[in-house]
Amino acid sequence: MEPTSEPDTGSPPAGERRPRILVVCATRHGSTVEVAAAIAEELRGAGADADVRPAPLGADPAAYDAVIVGGPMIMGWHKDALRYLARNREKLAAVPTAYFITAAALTGTGDDQVDGVPIVTDTWLAKAPRDPKKLRYKERHARPAHYLEKPLKAAPQVRPLSVAFFAGSLDLTTMSIFEKLFVMLVVGATPGDGRHWDAIREWARGLPALLTPRTP
Ligand SMILES: Cc1cc2nc3c(=O)[nH]c(=O)nc-3n(C[C@H](O)[C@H](O)[C@H](O)COP(=O)(O)O)c2cc1C
């Protein structure tokens, strides 16, 4: 009789420690925290211990096996996520990392990396440019490479193993008049909840293997 493999219980083999993964999240109106919570839930299901902490304070990266930093685009990546990266860059450089970015607009450039950093783009978010040879101002601004400029500059020594761009959520009832004008006129966003939970959870499920590979 063929040997059968153990059913996948989400637990590591006996004697092996569960990897500890920290999810640090910035937010302006709360929806990205729910994305972080879904990511943590998937990490736990995949056999890791996951803590979610708000940026910019977060937690000490040195206490974890891997760190994920996320936040929304708010006229650039949220300043609290950038602050966490900048303040912890030395320690973050010593652990495997991944970033996620929620946004209302993203130009689908077809790239799968930015400066050698692998990127994943939610197909619900990425929009092909009208003329790929001649990007308009808004399309240039919403390129993955442009969104990643500040995070990579805030902590140049940190090389995330994956950066995911997910569609976010825009609830007009929570926004000031200035915010509404900015997102509608400048970003060109469509109000509503665009979060694509399958894409978010699928990316999260792949993270333990990517960030904390088991030694044979
Ligand atoms: C004031 C403001 C500025 C924003 N700026 C951008 C932007 O520059 N680019 C973009 O794609 N989305 C932008 N967004 C959309 C947010 O990134 C998106 O709604 C996100 O899901 C909000 O996350 P939160 O609920 O955690 O704050 C902006 C939203 C607000 C309210």
The ligand as a Gaussian input file, in Angstrom:
#p B3LYP/6-31G(d) Opt

LIG

0 1
 C       -7.126000      61.447000       1.074000
 C       -6.967000      60.207000       0.221000
 C       -5.933000      60.167000      -0.699000
 C       -5.785000      59.054000      -1.521000
 N       -4.764000      59.026000      -2.423000
 C       -4.654000      57.983000      -3.277000
 C       -3.626000      57.965000      -4.250000
 O       -2.797000      58.867000      -4.359000
 N       -3.591000      56.907000      -5.105000
 C       -4.489000      55.865000      -5.022000
 O       -4.428000      54.943000      -5.821000
 N       -5.444000      55.833000      -4.050000
 C       -5.548000      56.882000      -3.200000
 N       -6.516000      56.866000      -2.224000
 C       -7.388000      55.685000      -2.091000
 C       -6.943000      54.816000      -0.895000
 O       -5.634000      54.326000      -1.081000
 C       -7.882000      53.649000      -0.711000
 O       -9.184000      54.135000      -0.580000
 C       -7.533000      52.808000       0.497000
 O       -8.242000      51.596000       0.433000
 C       -7.847000      53.530000       1.812000
 O       -7.430000      52.699000       2.883000
 P       -7.863000      53.000000       4.384000
 O       -9.365000      52.786000       4.474000
 O       -7.119000      51.978000       5.171000
 O       -7.463000      54.380000       4.731000
 C       -6.682000      57.955000      -1.392000
 C       -7.719000      57.990000      -0.439000
 C       -7.859000      59.118000       0.378000
 C       -8.964000      59.143000       1.384000

